[in-house]
Amino acid sequence: MSRVSSGARHAVFAPVGGSLGRVDAVVRRLGDAIALGLLADGEQLPGESDLAALLGVSTVTLREALMALRQQGLVTTRRGRGGGSFVTAPGGDRPAAGRLGTRLADWSTEELRDLADHWAAVSGAAARLAAERTEPDDLAPLHRTLEEFEAAGDPAARGRIYGRFHVELAAAAQSARLTREEVSIQAEIGALICLALGGADDRTQVAALHRALLRAVADGEGEQARTLAEGRVQDAMGRLIELRLSDSG
C-alpha cells in the first residue's frame, strides 16, 4: 500500500505549467516529490510515454528531465526486462546544521515573514476545505504520516515528514492546485523546518497539535481546523525567524 494518498499522487503527476521551461518544470515537480517522500525510494515511475502524457509534455522533454534527475542522483534507469526509471531517494544525505544555518542566512526576516503569511493562507484554506469535503476514513494517510513523524529520530527526517503532512492535508481538501502549491512551498523552505524541530519535546508538542488539527478536520470543524493549521505554520516559521535573528545578532 502506498504511504501517500491518491490525491497527493494525482498532484505529483498532474500536467505541469507555470513560467518555468517545460524541462525545468518536470525536474522540479518530480524532484520535489522525491525530496518530500511523495515518491518512495525504489518506486518505478510510469513508462516514458505514459508519464509524458500525465505531465502534459512531449517524450523528448520528459527524457531531458529524466536525464537531469539522473545527474542529480534522484532517478536510476535500468534497461532490459523489468527496466524503467526508478526513484532514488536522498535519504542518506542528511543536511548538516551548519549547512542549513548558511541556507537560513540567505533569507531575510522580511522574506521569512512573507513566506509565513503565504504558507499559513494555503495551509489554513486546505484545512478548512478538508474538514468540509473529506470523510474521517479518508484521513488514514495523514494519521500514518503523523505516526512516522513521532517515530522519526532524525531532525532532517522529521522535517521531510512534517512537509509531507502539509501536502497530505492539502490533498484531503481535494484541491490539486492547493496540493501543488503546498509541494512548492515545502520544496522552498521544507529542509529548514528541521531546525525548528530539533528536540524530543518539539516532536511531542508538534505531534499533539497535529492530532488536534486532525480531530477538527474529522469532526468537520472547518474554522477550527483553519485556525489550528495557520497557528502551526506561524509557530514553525516563528521559530525560524527567531533563529535567523539570533544568528545575525
N, C-alpha and C positions, 0 to 999 in steps of 0.2 A: 504494500500500500504506500502511495506517495505521501510524504510528510507534509506537503503543502496542498492547499485547496485547489479545486478546479478553476476557481475564479482567479487566483494568483497566476496559475499556469496560463490561463487564457490571456491575461495581460502581458505576460512574457512573450507569447507567440502572436500577439495582435500586430496588424500592419504598422510599420514604423512611419514616422512623419517628423515634422519639425524643421528647423533651419539647418540642421547638420546635413552633410553629404550622406548619401544612402549607405555607403560602406561604413562610415563612422557611426551612423545611427544604429546599424545592426551590431557592430562591435560593442558599442556602449550598452545596448539593450541586453545582449547575451552576457557580456562581461559583468554588468551589474547584477543580473540574475544569479550568476555563478558565485559572485562575491557574497551575496546575501543568503546563499544556500537554497534559493528557489529552484535551482537545478542541482541535483545531487552529484557528488563525486562518482565517476564511473557511469553516469547515466548516458545512454545513447540518444543523441539528437535525432530528430526526424531526418529522413533522406533529403538530399540536396534539393530535389525538385519540390518535395512536399514542404520543406522548411522555407524555401524561397516564396512559394505560394502563400504560406501563412503570414509571412512578414511583408508581403506585397512588394518584393524586389525581384530582379532578374537573377537567374542562376549564376551569371558572371559576377554580379555584385555580391551574392552570397559567398561564392568561392573566395573572393578577395577578402571578405570579412572573416571567413574561417581561417584563411592564411594568417591574418593579423592576430587572431585569437590563439593560433598555434604558436606564433612567435612570442606571445605573452605567457605561454605555458598554461593556458586555460582550456585548451582543447587538444585532444590527440586523435589523429586519423589513422585508422587501420585498414589495410587493403585485404582483398580476398573475401572468402565466405565468412559471414559474421562480421564483416568490416563495417566501417562508417565513422562518424565523428562522435567522440566521447568526451564528456566533461572531465576536466582535471582540476578539481577544487584546490585552491591555495591554502588548505587547512594547516599545513605545517609552517607557513610563513607568518608567524605571529609578530605584529609590529612592535618594535621596542618603544618603551615610554619616551625615550629621548627623541626618536624619530617622530612620534606623534606630537610631542611638545613643539617640535620645529614646525610641523604642519599647522598646529593650532596658532602659532605665532604669525602665520600668513594671513589669518583672519583678524580684522579689526573688531572691536567690541560692537561698533555700529552694524557691521555686516552680520555678526552673530545674532544681534537682537532682531535685525530684519528677517533673517532666516527663521528665527524662533517664531516670529509672528506668522510667517507664511506656513511653516510646518504645523503650528497649532491650528491654523484655519483649516488646513487639509485634513489633519487627524481628527479634529472636532467634528467636521462635517461627515467624515467617514463613520465615526462612532454613532452619531445621531441617525444616519441613514441605515446603518447596520441594525440598530435597535428597532427601526421601523420595518425593515424588509426581511430580516433573516429569522429563521426558526432556531430554537435552542439546540436542536440536534445538529445544525449546520456549523456550530461553533467548535466542533471537535478539533480542527486544525489549530485553532487558537489555543485551546487547552493543551494540546501536545507541544506546541511551541513554548508555552509558559513552563511546562514541566522540564523541557530541555534547558530553559533559562535557569531554573532553580538548580539543576544538576551540573551546570557548566562551572568548572573550577577556574577557568582561564578568563581574565577580563576581556581579551580580544574576542573569544568565542561568545561571551555574554553580549558584547556589543553587536555582533552579527545577528545573534538570535533576537535581541531587542529590536533590531531593524526589521527582521522578518515578521515579528509580531505586528508591527505597524502596517506592513504590507498586507498581511492576512486580515487585519481589521478593515482595511480599505476594500479588500476582495469581498468581505462579508457584507459590505454596503452595496454589492452588485453593481459597482461602477468601475468599468475598465479604465476610464480616464483618471479617476481618483487613484486607482491602484498603480497606474503607470507613473503618476506624479509622485506617489509615495516611494516607489522604487527609485526615481530620480533623486529625491531628497536624501534617501538613505545612502545612495552612491556618493553624494556630495559630502555628507557630514557623518555618515554612519560609523566609519572607522574611529572617529574621535570620541564617540559616545562612550567607548570603553574607559576613557579617562575619568568619566563621571560615575562609573560602575565598578570601582576598584575593590571595595571591601565586601566582606560577607554580610555586614549589616546593610549595605546598599542593596545587595542582591535580595535579601529578605524583605526589605521595605518596598522595593520596586515590584517584586512578585505579589506582595499583598495588595498594593494599589492596582495592579493589573487585574487581579482577581476581582476586586471591587468593580472595575470597569466592565469585565465580562459579565458579572451579575447584572449590572444595569442594562447591558445590551440584551441579555437573555430575558430580562423582565420587561423589555420594551420601553424602558425609561430613557427616551431619546435625549432629552435635555440634560439629564444627569450624566448620561454616557458622554455627551459632548463636553460637559464641564470637566469631567474626570480626564478625558483624553487630552484636552487642552492643558490641563494642570500638569499631566505627566510630561508633556513636551516642554512646557515652560520651566519645569523643575530641572529636567536634564540639561536644557540649554543654559539655564541659570548657573548650574554648576560649572559648565564650560566657560561661561563668561567670567565667573569668579577665578577660575584657574588662569584664564588669559590675563586678567588684571593683576593677579599675584605675580605672574611671570614677568610682566612689564614694569612692576613696581620697584 
